[in-house]
Amino acid sequence: MSDLAVALVWHTHPFEELLALVRRAEALGYRAAYVDGDVSMLPSRGEGDVLDGWTATAALLASTARIEIGSIRLVHHWNAARLAQAVATAVRIAPGRLRFLVSIGASPTDARFGLPFPPAGARLAWLAELVPALRALWAGETVTTKGRFVALEAARVRPVAGKIPIEVAGRGARLIELVAALADRWDLNLPPVAKRVDDATRQLERACRARGRDPASIGRSMWLWTRVGEALPQDELRAAYRRWNPWFADLLEAELREAIVAGPAGSCRRRIDEIRRSFGVDLPVLDLAGLDRAAAERVMESLAGA
């Protein structure tokens, strides 16, 4: 099993294809597969399937044998005790194979499902209340808390799940503060651009020092938008990157060369190794957003074991 993961996101694949790709990743020795997480509506998908992230995650765990499965949970989509119970159930079904990833992302379309849409500061406060409650519930404790966003009265969860590593995704200063305070792992929501990653890493180091915590104790994952092939058209690569990474709209054209992992398989492998060393990333995640099934399989096969 390699310390390499794959991301099959943006609701590109119907479930049958998604399952086949995850099983192929498992056969190729990938450690983990990330799939789409919490979402209400994606207008850009038209009438294409927008699979519920938690349901798909549970189905993939039940339909595979070894590979770890991750998908993001967003604080405003969940009641804390119900989330703790759902996760504990998944861990009981597939021990040790759920990657629990959480953050504060939100879309205005969530309001169409009747979900709250608080500002970022409120969602940060929500996350700060959520994580301790989850840990206590997974430990089997009876939890009473009266926070602004997490209010529980003698809540208990069974089965007892024990310690589940919590990954927090984010790049802003306040979210990095929460990573230092609460997380076991940091999912760097950044492209592999040296200046941006170095700035965020220094923020994490300062936040950890303030708490007496060793930043090296926090694992790191990074999603790498990856395309494998000879003589790939640079203009098309850049346009596709912009399309599938709208959250990096502020990325300068000069930074795209660092942000995109593309080229012959050997070049991609070397770039992935460089990212591991330079940024302390222990789990690179090949982001295959937008690739059809055949193209995604080719990339996975080309880079298996990288």
Phi, psi and omega per residue, in radians:
M1 nan 2.247 -3.130
S2 -1.631 2.730 3.038
D3 -1.519 1.188 -3.125
L4 -2.572 2.438 -3.136
A5 -2.178 2.965 3.134
V6 -2.310 2.495 3.100
A7 -2.034 2.185 -3.114
L8 -2.107 1.524 -2.904
V9 -2.247 -2.983 -3.066
W10 1.163 0.401 3.040
H11 0.922 0.705 -3.110
T12 -1.316 -0.566 -2.964
H13 -1.998 2.396 2.916
P14 -1.116 2.848 -2.987
F15 -1.022 -0.669 -3.104
E16 -1.046 -0.734 3.101
E17 -1.204 -0.732 -3.136
L18 -1.031 -0.790 3.129
L19 -1.084 -0.772 -3.141
A20 -1.084 -0.708 -3.129
L21 -1.195 -0.715 3.128
V22 -1.152 -0.714 3.088
R23 -1.122 -0.625 3.083
R24 -1.161 -0.733 3.081
A25 -1.051 -0.713 3.099
E26 -1.075 -0.791 -3.134
A27 -1.117 -0.550 -3.128
L28 -1.427 -0.096 3.066
G29 1.652 0.203 3.086
Y30 -1.149 2.494 -3.111
R31 -1.250 -0.712 -2.996
A32 -2.582 2.744 2.999
A33 -2.257 2.273 3.052
Y34 -1.821 2.393 3.126
V35 -2.202 3.059 -3.097
D36 -1.017 2.503 -3.106
G37 -1.816 -2.559 -3.078
D38 -1.109 2.285 3.111
V39 -2.716 2.578 3.056
S40 -1.745 -1.134 -3.121
M41 -2.427 2.488 3.030
L42 -2.140 1.618 -3.075
P43 -0.987 -0.537 -3.110
S44 -1.163 -0.276 -3.122
R45 -1.431 -0.138 -3.113
G46 1.050 -2.171 -3.128
E47 -1.743 0.159 3.081
G48 -1.182 2.752 -3.136
D49 -1.100 2.328 2.954
V50 -2.067 1.635 -3.026
L51 -1.301 2.410 3.035
D52 -1.097 2.198 -3.011
G53 -1.102 -0.712 -3.106
W54 -1.231 -0.716 3.118
T55 -1.075 -0.786 3.128
A56 -1.102 -0.704 3.128
T57 -1.065 -0.841 -3.135
A58 -1.098 -0.704 3.134
A59 -1.132 -0.694 3.140
L60 -1.214 -0.653 3.064
L61 -1.060 -0.734 -3.104
A62 -1.293 -0.287 -3.035
S63 -1.869 0.123 3.108
T64 -2.283 3.020 -3.033
A65 -2.070 -0.497 -3.002
R66 -2.287 -0.695 -3.005
I67 -1.125 2.495 3.063
E68 -1.451 2.568 -3.108
I69 -2.149 2.321 3.102
G70 -2.316 2.607 3.003
S71 -2.788 2.573 -2.948
I72 -1.382 2.420 3.019
R73 -1.844 2.333 -3.131
L74 -1.888 2.371 -2.921
V75 -1.015 -0.674 -3.017
H76 -1.407 -0.038 3.085
H77 -1.556 -0.159 -2.917
W78 -2.361 2.492 2.790
N79 -1.373 2.399 -3.006
A80 -1.031 -0.795 -3.098
A81 -1.209 -0.639 3.103
R82 -1.175 -0.658 3.079
L83 -1.144 -0.776 3.111
A84 -1.028 -0.714 -3.140
Q85 -1.185 -0.746 3.127
A86 -1.084 -0.765 -3.141
V87 -1.161 -0.764 3.125
A88 -1.053 -0.656 3.101
T89 -1.143 -0.766 3.126
A90 -1.099 -0.694 3.124
V91 -1.166 -0.593 3.070
R92 -1.166 -0.653 -3.133
I93 -1.273 -0.713 -3.068
A94 -2.353 1.345 -3.042
P95 -0.990 2.309 3.033
G96 1.316 0.142 -3.044
R97 -2.037 -0.049 3.075
L98 -1.566 2.225 2.994
R99 -1.717 1.973 -3.064
F100 -1.584 1.965 -3.091
L101 -2.114 2.314 -3.070
V102 -2.444 2.638 3.039
S103 -2.871 -2.887 -2.963
I104 -1.997 0.133 -3.070
G105 -0.927 2.666 3.134
A106 -2.770 2.745 3.102
S107 -2.308 2.508 3.090
P108 -0.988 -0.441 -3.141
T109 -1.190 -0.270 3.086
D110 -1.007 -0.532 -3.129
A111 -1.076 -0.448 3.139
R112 -1.181 -0.399 3.092
F113 -1.657 0.132 -3.121
G114 1.357 0.243 3.123
L115 -1.421 2.587 3.081
P116 -1.193 2.681 3.121
F117 -2.344 1.156 -3.110
P118 -1.281 2.815 3.104
P119 -1.155 2.916 -3.037
A120 -1.004 -0.711 -3.130
G121 -1.055 -0.660 3.114
A122 -1.211 -0.678 3.121
R123 -1.171 -0.583 3.034
L124 -1.100 -0.778 3.106
A125 -1.096 -0.654 3.117
W126 -1.082 -0.809 3.133
L127 -1.076 -0.711 3.127
A128 -1.088 -0.549 3.081
E129 -1.422 -0.584 -3.033
L130 -1.194 -0.838 -2.982
V131 -1.071 -0.831 3.103
P132 -1.072 -0.618 3.118
A133 -1.143 -0.736 3.110
L134 -1.057 -0.827 -3.111
R135 -1.026 -0.757 -3.119
A136 -1.161 -0.730 3.139
L137 -1.147 -0.737 3.115
W138 -1.132 -0.495 3.121
A139 -1.349 -0.085 3.115
G140 1.614 0.122 -3.117
E141 -1.312 2.748 2.957
T142 -1.601 2.126 -2.928
V143 -1.997 2.187 2.955
T144 -2.138 2.174 3.122
T145 -2.612 2.525 -3.086
K146 -2.215 1.080 3.117
G147 -1.449 3.120 3.121
R148 -1.174 -0.629 -3.067
F149 -2.033 -0.434 3.137
V150 -2.049 1.899 -3.137
A151 -2.191 1.951 -3.105
L152 -2.221 2.568 -3.137
E153 -2.222 1.773 3.134
A154 0.930 0.784 3.130
A155 -1.379 2.419 3.074
R156 -2.338 2.612 3.102
V157 -2.218 2.293 3.014
R158 -2.308 2.402 0.173
P159 -1.304 2.770 3.030
V160 -1.244 2.198 -3.060
A161 -1.665 -0.342 -3.102
G162 1.355 -2.677 -3.096
K163 -1.487 2.053 3.074
I164 -1.943 2.118 3.119
P165 -1.028 2.338 -3.130
I166 -1.893 2.118 3.059
E167 -1.725 2.309 3.069
V168 -2.020 2.223 3.135
A169 -1.694 2.339 3.084
G170 2.955 2.872 3.126
R171 -2.386 -0.312 -3.133
G172 -1.256 2.748 -3.051
A173 -1.005 -0.777 -3.085
R174 -1.216 -0.597 3.099
L175 -1.262 -0.621 3.072
I176 -1.122 -0.613 3.038
E177 -1.017 -0.716 3.127
L178 -1.224 -0.608 3.038
V179 -1.004 -0.841 -3.140
A180 -1.070 -0.632 -3.059
A181 -1.431 -0.585 -2.874
L182 -2.199 -0.420 -2.883
A183 -1.619 2.643 2.938
D184 -1.555 -0.483 -3.117
R185 -2.414 2.629 3.080
W186 -1.995 2.028 2.996
D187 -1.568 1.819 -3.052
L188 -1.210 1.862 3.110
N189 -1.463 1.099 -3.075
L190 -2.508 2.632 2.945
P191 -1.327 2.778 -3.117
P192 -1.348 1.045 3.104
V193 -1.799 2.096 -2.917
A194 -0.930 -0.855 -3.074
K195 -1.087 -0.745 -3.116
R196 -1.164 -0.764 -3.139
V197 -1.183 -0.720 3.133
D198 -1.077 -0.736 3.115
D199 -1.067 -0.800 -3.136
A200 -1.161 -0.655 3.131
T201 -1.124 -0.716 3.089
R202 -1.106 -0.653 3.083
Q203 -1.080 -0.770 3.129
L204 -1.110 -0.736 -3.134
E205 -1.082 -0.756 3.105
R206 -1.091 -0.765 -3.122
A207 -1.134 -0.660 3.114
C208 -1.194 -0.756 3.125
R209 -1.039 -0.687 3.138
A210 -1.090 -0.395 -3.122
R211 -1.852 0.060 -3.107
G212 1.211 0.512 -3.101
R213 -1.935 2.480 3.086
D214 -1.409 2.053 -3.140
P215 -1.070 -0.410 3.115
A216 -1.198 -0.254 3.119
S217 -1.369 -0.142 -3.124
I218 -1.745 2.065 3.111
G219 -1.170 2.843 -3.100
R220 -2.392 2.289 2.998
S221 -2.071 2.601 3.083
M222 -2.526 2.278 3.100
W223 -1.464 2.286 -3.086
L224 -2.092 1.992 -3.138
W225 -1.239 1.965 -2.863
T226 -2.183 2.346 3.037
R227 -2.405 2.303 -3.106
V228 -1.964 2.309 3.094
G229 2.881 2.840 3.096
E230 -1.517 2.467 3.020
A231 0.866 0.872 3.113
L232 -1.236 2.303 -3.123
P233 -1.104 2.097 -3.027
Q234 -1.125 -0.700 -3.131
D235 -1.103 -0.718 3.130
E236 -1.180 -0.683 3.098
L237 -1.053 -0.802 -3.096
R238 -1.145 -0.721 3.122
A239 -1.125 -0.732 3.132
A240 -1.148 -0.692 3.105
Y241 -1.044 -0.792 3.127
R242 -1.054 -0.701 -3.099
R243 -1.132 -0.764 -3.006
W244 -1.612 -0.017 3.111
N245 -2.302 1.035 -3.078
P246 -1.101 -0.401 3.133
W247 -1.253 -0.173 3.065
F248 -1.894 0.659 -3.089
A249 -1.094 -0.409 -3.120
D250 -1.469 0.011 -3.132
L251 -1.155 2.251 -3.132
L252 -1.292 2.659 3.108
E253 -1.001 -0.642 -3.130
A254 -1.173 -0.358 -3.123
E255 -1.523 -0.226 -3.059
L256 -1.115 -0.538 -3.139
R257 -1.044 -0.689 3.085
E258 -1.302 -0.607 -2.990
A259 -1.238 -0.577 -3.025
I260 -1.685 2.257 3.014
V261 -1.739 1.849 -3.023
A262 -2.655 2.660 3.098
G263 2.277 -2.885 3.087
P264 -1.020 2.723 -3.065
A265 -0.977 -0.717 -3.133
G266 -1.084 -0.717 3.105
S267 -1.133 -0.715 3.118
C268 -1.120 -0.714 3.114
R269 -1.062 -0.776 3.141
R270 -1.114 -0.698 3.123
R271 -1.145 -0.702 3.107
I272 -1.104 -0.748 3.096
D273 -1.079 -0.694 3.121
E274 -1.099 -0.733 3.120
I275 -1.118 -0.731 3.078
R276 -0.961 -0.899 -3.054
R277 -1.202 -0.821 -3.007
S278 -1.205 -0.648 -3.000
F279 -1.942 0.078 3.131
G280 1.134 0.562 -3.105
V281 -1.489 2.093 3.124
D282 -1.642 -0.232 3.076
L283 -2.413 1.556 2.974
P284 -1.194 2.470 -3.130
V285 -2.090 2.030 3.119
L286 -1.295 1.963 -3.126
D287 -1.541 1.903 -3.085
L288 -1.851 0.483 -3.121
A289 -0.947 2.284 3.047
G290 1.604 -0.239 3.130
L291 -1.409 2.441 3.052
D292 -1.283 3.096 -3.014
R293 -1.037 -0.816 -3.082
A294 -1.114 -0.760 -3.126
A295 -1.172 -0.694 3.108
A296 -1.101 -0.724 3.108
E297 -1.079 -0.694 -3.128
R298 -1.107 -0.727 3.128
V299 -1.147 -0.798 -3.137
M300 -1.044 -0.754 -3.141
E301 -1.170 -0.641 -3.115
S302 -1.199 -0.554 -3.002
L303 -1.965 0.082 3.120
A304 -0.964 2.270 -3.129
G305 1.428 0.084 -3.124
A306 -1.037 nan nan
